Amino acid sequence: MPSTHPALARAEAFCQAHNIRVPILQAPMAGACPPALAIAVANAGGIGGCGALLMEPAAIRQWASEMRAGSNGGFQINLWIPDPPPRRDATNEAAMRQFLAQWGPAVAADAGDVAMPDFAAQCDALLEAGPAIVSSIMGVYPPDFVARMKARGVKWFATVSSVAEARAAEAAGADAVVAQGMEAGGHRGAFDAAKGETQQVGLFALLPAVVDAVRVPVIATGGIGEARGVAAALLLGASAVQIGTGFLRCPETRLAPAWADAIGRTQPEDTIVTRAFSGRPGRAIANDYARAASSPGAPPPAPYPVQRGLTAAMRTEAAKTGDMNKMQAWAGQAAAFAQAKPAGDIVRQLWDGARALLS
Ligand SMILES: Cc1cc2nc3c(=O)[nH]c(=O)nc-3n(C[C@H](O)[C@H](O)[C@H](O)COP(=O)(O)O)c2cc1C
């Protein structure tokens, strides 16, 4: 029987359109989204996700083939839209290398020369992998790629962090927008990196404003950690929700134990938006390194991805030793709700709880 509550009816329409049972998407999380996690979410009726930012085409194909071997459910593959080439500043980078040497191993002179996988080749690999959904963050896909997706019937979900970005994504052909509140863990999706810091809108204000501004379905993301958040997002006009941090403690995610444990202890006020790890603003557990890097007198972070290269040695060492004071430990403001439970159980618990609240 169709649901009577308009919020549930909207979610059901989204589920029908995408051939899923539960309007919950596992966020694509570069470096933290093994196929096992996406399989568990898809098998529970939601949509699994792959953040392919750091993956070469062969790795993208491999991820999709492992996903298909484990589930015939829905999945999305996600790319970052590349920023213009970074403006290098040798003097500042030297100061940053010196600063970072206080926190980790000496930083090699060429550490900032980061080569990212080729974006066009990644786009080709996405189409070859053939997910039902391709998503984007940090901008919109070029028109020729949008046309290729549409020709194959692939749906495009575009992450946005403002009303203006939502309008731009709809105009560029997005089939849905993912409204990312500033509560979100990981990188902020602002099209313009500078606005990621200066223009931080919370999900409660962003979501209804985006819903009113576009005709395509809106997926809510950022700081949703339990059933009340899911129900609230649907009431505010979302057709579905996307959850990242809430899946990071699942056994399928195999996160570094120190990071996973710290998430369970992280209150909303214990995270920080910082450019100090990668050069792009992202929300992480506030730690000694992130605080020192934003204190007066510290050199400003280099642009993305140069800063990512400069911090690589420190990040790798901290991950190996489990040192939370230096670790790049992305987490959203709802971190403490994340449970160390199988992802399928979390999906069922969230959806049963939200439905009960809306019935
Ligand atoms: C570890 C981590 C990695 C992420 N990587 C990506 C990514 O590669 N692409 C993307 O679109 N979003 C990425 N995000 C952001 C998520 O898509 C989503 O917006 C966010 O997790 C939602 O907030 P929540 O963590 O509070 O649930 C990442 C988030 C985390 C926590």
PDBQT file of the ligand as one rigid body, heavy atoms in Angstrom, charges set to zero:
ROOT
HETATM    1  C1  LIG A 401      36.655   9.604   4.546  1.00  0.00    +0.000 C 
HETATM    2  C2  LIG A 401      35.775  10.373   3.621  1.00  0.00    +0.000 A 
HETATM    3  C3  LIG A 401      36.100  10.445   2.256  1.00  0.00    +0.000 A 
HETATM    4  C4  LIG A 401      35.269  11.137   1.367  1.00  0.00    +0.000 A 
HETATM    5  N1  LIG A 401      35.573  11.143   0.030  1.00  0.00    +0.000 NA
HETATM    6  C5  LIG A 401      34.679  11.670  -0.860  1.00  0.00    +0.000 A 
HETATM    7  C6  LIG A 401      34.874  11.527  -2.248  1.00  0.00    +0.000 A 
HETATM    8  O1  LIG A 401      35.866  10.968  -2.713  1.00  0.00    +0.000 OA
HETATM    9  N2  LIG A 401      33.923  12.040  -3.082  1.00  0.00    +0.000 N 
HETATM   10  C7  LIG A 401      32.791  12.656  -2.603  1.00  0.00    +0.000 A 
HETATM   11  O2  LIG A 401      31.944  13.071  -3.382  1.00  0.00    +0.000 OA
HETATM   12  N3  LIG A 401      32.594  12.816  -1.280  1.00  0.00    +0.000 NA
HETATM   13  C8  LIG A 401      33.507  12.334  -0.406  1.00  0.00    +0.000 A 
HETATM   14  N4  LIG A 401      33.270  12.464   0.940  1.00  0.00    +0.000 N 
HETATM   15  C9  LIG A 401      32.096  13.233   1.401  1.00  0.00    +0.000 C 
HETATM   16  C10 LIG A 401      30.865  12.370   1.405  1.00  0.00    +0.000 C 
HETATM   17  O3  LIG A 401      30.418  12.125   0.095  1.00  0.00    +0.000 OA
HETATM   18  C11 LIG A 401      29.684  13.013   2.167  1.00  0.00    +0.000 C 
HETATM   19  O4  LIG A 401      29.426  14.293   1.655  1.00  0.00    +0.000 OA
HETATM   20  C12 LIG A 401      29.914  13.096   3.655  1.00  0.00    +0.000 C 
HETATM   21  O5  LIG A 401      30.532  11.939   4.152  1.00  0.00    +0.000 OA
HETATM   22  C13 LIG A 401      28.588  13.311   4.349  1.00  0.00    +0.000 C 
HETATM   23  O6  LIG A 401      28.737  13.682   5.676  1.00  0.00    +0.000 OA
HETATM   24  P1  LIG A 401      28.835  12.627   6.889  1.00  0.00    +0.000 P 
HETATM   25  O7  LIG A 401      30.238  12.136   6.829  1.00  0.00    +0.000 OA
HETATM   26  O8  LIG A 401      28.563  13.497   8.060  1.00  0.00    +0.000 OA
HETATM   27  O9  LIG A 401      27.829  11.561   6.657  1.00  0.00    +0.000 OA
HETATM   28  C14 LIG A 401      34.109  11.797   1.853  1.00  0.00    +0.000 A 
HETATM   29  C15 LIG A 401      33.793  11.717   3.213  1.00  0.00    +0.000 A 
HETATM   30  C16 LIG A 401      34.600  11.021   4.091  1.00  0.00    +0.000 A 
HETATM   31  C17 LIG A 401      34.203  10.955   5.540  1.00  0.00    +0.000 C 
ENDROOT
TORSDOF 0
